[in-house]
Amino acid sequence: MKRRLINVFKKVKHAPGVSHVIRPVIRRKMNKTIDAVAAHFFEHFSLVIAADESARRICYKTRHQVYCEELGYEPVKSSGLETDEFDDYSLSCYIKHKATGDCAGTIRLVMPAHPGQQLPLEKNCPDAIRLDSENPKLHPRHSVCEVSRLAIPKRFRRRESDSKLSPVTGQKPKKSILEQHNSRSFPYISMALYFFATSICLIRDIDYVYVMMEPRLARSMRFIGINFHRIGNEVDYHGTRAAYKISPVELVEQISPALKRFQRKIMLELDDVPEFGHALSHYQKRASQTHSSKARKAA
């Protein structure tokens, strides 16, 4: 779907008087697609904060499956769990497949509390940030975090057409939303994980989020309206990666109406988690106060 839309847009974007007509059509098409994918997502998946040891082990096991067994980024461990020193001051969360209870993807937020606690990229990729002005050391430790260890098992990251059975329903696919919109070019589980992390950052008042990401994933995210700001050259770290930075508040402000609806639904899901109760209403109240303050300063 993405390639087809891009090719059409390239052909007509320079035609006189056509661009202003085509752009809204593409935008409406994307919003419709995102709404459909979001509905599909919440039908089949739920969100879990790893607030206890049992839930954390599910995240660590999934990370081991993907990083150690499937991709070979880290050595296989006898424990079957992939952990490191950053987990001591991190919050992990995962997406649960409702039909099977399996973990469909996990992500980690490394949230340092004092100067002695580093972000993973500060320790593992010190040369990944090109400009000193983008260095996380310029900000208070509690105001930054790094989103890392995004891990999606092979079953949930492949195309449905790669298998006779759907990785979502476990049944023979009919013409499902994933077939219609190509799960590889429309990274809906990755998108949900990043929105999950974004919601937590908004609740925790995190100003800036750093992430080491494959440039192609960043491009896919940009296509659907999520613009990570690249702050360094490509490095070889678990494959080709680059450092990116984004403000959670700006992320939510810049995305399309359909993505905003998806993100608000994720935030609403957190209302059932004791630590994050009334997450959406809390954020909306704070956002309203922030906008009022900006309006007063502008006046």
FIDREN-844046 format. One record per residue (C-alpha): x, z, y. Coordinates in Angstrom, 3 decimals. Layout:
! residues N
- px:pz:py
- X:Z:Y
...
! end
This chain:
! residues 299
- px:pz:py
- 0.000:0.000:0.000
- 2.741:0.969:2.443
- 4.762:-2.222:1.891
- 1.664:-4.380:2.228
- 0.677:-2.751:5.526
- 4.216:-3.057:6.890
- 4.454:-6.742:5.986
- 1.123:-7.491:7.658
- 2.119:-5.567:10.755
- 5.480:-7.415:10.993
- 3.727:-10.767:10.898
- 1.247:-10.060:13.652
- 2.837:-7.482:15.920
- 4.473:-10.109:18.177
- 1.390:-12.276:18.503
- -0.065:-12.167:22.036
- -3.026:-9.831:22.375
- -2.978:-8.857:18.713
- -0.839:-5.717:18.635
- -3.358:-3.516:20.451
- -6.005:-4.583:17.924
- -3.925:-4.269:14.740
- -2.434:-0.859:15.462
- -5.807:0.973:15.535
- -6.839:-0.814:12.318
- -3.692:0.353:10.529
- -4.141:3.841:11.957
- -7.732:4.042:10.721
- -6.649:2.761:7.309
- -3.953:5.422:7.067
- -6.327:8.208:8.141
- -8.867:7.096:5.541
- -6.148:7.042:2.872
- -4.881:10.500:3.818
- -8.394:11.974:3.748
- -8.916:10.515:0.266
- -5.559:11.802:-0.998
- -6.241:15.247:0.498
- -9.622:15.447:-1.241
- -7.972:14.427:-4.500
- -5.241:17.026:-3.993
- -7.540:20.013:-3.489
- -9.703:18.896:-6.402
- -6.771:19.070:-8.815
- -4.303:21.529:-7.282
- -4.092:24.992:-5.726
- -1.429:26.774:-3.668
- 0.507:29.828:-4.843
- 2.774:32.156:-2.847
- 5.411:33.570:-5.200
- 4.809:37.162:-4.174
- 5.795:38.795:-7.478
- 8.511:38.360:-10.084
- 6.276:36.437:-12.467
- 5.423:33.803:-9.846
- 9.033:33.586:-8.696
- 10.152:32.901:-12.270
- 7.754:29.950:-12.382
- 9.505:28.528:-9.302
- 12.979:29.207:-10.706
- 12.019:27.635:-14.042
- 10.685:24.517:-12.327
- 13.848:24.265:-10.250
- 15.923:24.506:-13.437
- 13.829:21.821:-15.106
- 14.269:19.403:-12.195
- 17.705:20.251:-10.746
- 19.535:21.122:-13.976
- 17.792:19.299:-16.825
- 16.276:16.170:-15.247
- 18.637:15.375:-12.371
- 21.848:17.194:-13.359
- 22.501:18.528:-9.852
- 23.342:21.987:-11.200
- 24.702:23.086:-14.611
- 22.151:24.030:-17.272
- 21.789:27.810:-17.546
- 20.981:29.766:-20.686
- 18.335:31.712:-18.766
- 16.413:28.515:-18.001
- 16.167:29.703:-14.378
- 17.859:28.120:-11.346
- 18.685:30.738:-8.722
- 21.330:31.417:-6.082
- 22.269:34.019:-3.482
- 19.821:32.615:-0.918
- 16.842:33.650:-3.031
- 17.489:37.256:-1.956
- 16.078:36.485:1.497
- 13.753:33.610:0.706
- 10.071:33.040:0.101
- 9.193:30.634:-2.699
- 5.838:28.963:-3.243
- 4.443:26.352:-5.569
- 1.574:23.976:-6.249
- -0.447:24.779:-9.365
- -2.154:22.106:-11.436
- -5.647:23.497:-12.019
- -6.324:21.775:-15.355
- -3.187:23.025:-17.119
- -1.833:25.851:-14.970
- 1.487:23.977:-14.754
- 3.707:24.013:-11.688
- 3.452:20.585:-10.030
- 6.078:21.308:-7.412
- 7.892:24.148:-5.706
- 9.652:24.712:-2.406
- 11.667:27.543:-0.881
- 11.925:28.905:2.651
- 15.268:30.599:3.338
- 14.590:33.040:6.180
- 17.668:34.980:7.351
- 17.094:38.294:9.104
- 20.575:39.056:10.474
- 23.823:37.168:11.309
- 25.345:37.923:7.921
- 22.706:35.801:6.190
- 23.411:32.067:6.285
- 21.258:29.044:5.736
- 22.258:27.011:2.659
- 23.397:24.032:4.733
- 25.665:26.285:6.818
- 27.529:27.311:3.683
- 27.261:24.238:1.464
- 27.272:21.409:4.030
- 29.086:22.691:7.143
- 29.856:19.135:8.316
- 26.306:17.865:7.915
- 25.312:18.659:11.521
- 26.813:16.179:13.973
- 26.122:17.883:17.321
- 26.979:21.462:18.241
- 23.754:21.634:20.265
- 21.764:21.320:17.014
- 23.586:24.122:15.228
- 21.256:26.853:13.880
- 23.774:29.474:15.049
- 22.513:28.900:18.595
- 19.173:30.502:17.704
- 18.297:34.062:16.665
- 18.437:34.361:12.891
- 14.793:35.377:12.571
- 13.656:32.253:14.472
- 15.119:29.677:12.064
- 14.727:28.878:8.413
- 15.780:26.221:5.958
- 13.346:24.545:3.630
- 15.148:23.797:0.404
- 14.891:23.478:-3.378
- 11.933:21.128:-3.241
- 11.427:20.349:-6.911
- 8.676:18.203:-8.424
- 8.703:17.772:-12.224
- 8.962:14.207:-13.469
- 5.409:14.306:-14.804
- 4.058:14.752:-11.281
- 6.417:12.499:-9.357
- 6.080:9.288:-11.382
- 3.471:6.594:-10.924
- 0.355:6.873:-13.019
- 0.951:3.291:-14.119
- 4.204:4.407:-15.789
- 2.146:6.129:-18.475
- -1.039:5.520:-20.436
- -2.146:9.024:-19.507
- -2.639:10.302:-15.993
- -0.160:13.058:-15.002
- -2.979:14.690:-13.035
- -5.994:14.631:-15.358
- -4.245:14.142:-18.693
- -6.737:11.354:-19.430
- -6.616:7.581:-19.382
- -6.703:6.641:-15.688
- -9.540:4.566:-14.296
- -8.724:3.357:-10.830
- -7.738:6.672:-9.369
- -6.540:7.477:-5.889
- -2.924:7.531:-7.066
- -3.154:3.995:-8.464
- -4.794:2.801:-5.283
- -2.166:4.325:-2.997
- 1.036:4.357:-5.094
- 2.316:7.920:-5.440
- 5.943:6.850:-4.946
- 5.452:5.306:-1.520
- 2.866:7.901:-0.539
- 4.593:11.207:-1.378
- 1.452:13.343:-1.390
- 2.861:16.276:-3.374
- 6.009:16.340:-1.215
- 3.783:16.149:1.850
- 1.653:19.050:0.598
- 4.757:21.153:-0.094
- 6.119:20.525:3.397
- 2.739:21.369:4.946
- 2.673:24.496:2.793
- 6.078:25.488:4.198
- 4.990:24.524:7.729
- 1.949:26.811:7.513
- 4.129:29.742:6.480
- 6.559:29.005:9.324
- 3.710:28.956:11.853
- 2.434:32.298:10.606
- 5.949:33.780:10.655
- 6.672:32.408:14.174
- 9.633:30.298:13.051
- 10.862:28.087:15.908
- 13.034:25.595:14.033
- 13.190:24.421:10.443
- 16.253:22.770:8.920
- 16.264:20.683:5.762
- 18.716:18.565:3.771
- 16.689:15.541:2.765
- 17.048:12.087:1.260
- 16.800:9.613:4.165
- 14.281:7.543:2.207
- 11.974:10.559:1.914
- 12.317:11.127:5.656
- 11.320:7.493:6.211
- 8.279:7.901:3.962
- 7.279:11.013:5.884
- 7.752:9.184:9.196
- 5.435:6.425:8.038
- 2.607:8.916:7.614
- 3.355:10.623:10.935
- 5.771:13.461:10.097
- 8.932:12.934:12.158
- 11.926:14.952:11.046
- 14.718:14.773:13.662
- 17.931:13.670:11.993
- 20.902:15.676:13.274
- 23.793:14.451:11.161
- 25.392:11.711:9.113
- 24.671:11.148:5.448
- 26.628:13.363:3.069
- 26.992:13.505:-0.687
- 25.113:16.652:-1.665
- 22.955:16.335:-4.766
- 22.908:12.631:-3.996
- 22.726:11.079:-0.542
- 21.356:13.590:1.952
- 21.227:14.110:5.704
- 20.442:17.158:7.823
- 17.112:17.201:9.655
- 15.493:19.603:12.087
- 11.877:20.007:13.136
- 9.711:22.405:15.129
- 6.649:23.508:13.117
- 4.539:23.610:16.277
- 5.576:20.101:17.322
- 5.008:18.818:13.788
- 1.373:19.892:13.888
- 0.897:18.553:17.419
- 2.252:15.080:16.652
- 0.528:14.273:13.365
- -2.631:12.223:12.976
- -6.123:13.762:12.885
- -6.295:13.266:9.097
- -2.985:15.047:8.568
- -4.146:17.842:10.864
- -7.210:18.282:8.647
- -4.981:18.394:5.567
- -2.683:20.974:7.157
- -5.589:23.161:8.336
- -7.061:23.118:4.822
- -3.728:24.296:3.433
- -3.651:27.070:6.011
- -7.208:28.027:5.123
- -6.151:28.310:1.473
- -3.685:31.029:2.508
- -6.596:33.228:3.596
- -6.908:34.334:-0.031
- -3.322:35.632:-0.096
- -3.153:39.281:1.075
- 0.049:38.838:3.099
- -1.321:35.743:4.817
- -4.977:36.693:5.224
- -6.869:34.961:8.056
- -3.889:32.645:8.503
- -5.796:29.797:10.156
- -7.699:31.955:12.646
- -4.483:33.825:13.505
- -2.623:30.580:14.183
- -5.470:29.022:16.177
- -5.702:32.111:18.373
- -1.966:32.083:19.039
- -1.967:28.319:19.666
- -4.796:28.716:22.152
- -2.847:31.429:23.983
- 0.240:29.203:24.076
- -1.701:26.247:25.514
- -3.293:28.498:28.157
- 0.119:29.799:29.139
- 1.486:26.246:29.479
- -1.516:25.250:31.585
- -0.963:28.191:33.960
- 2.737:27.311:34.342
- 1.874:23.674:35.016
- -0.597:24.735:37.707
! end
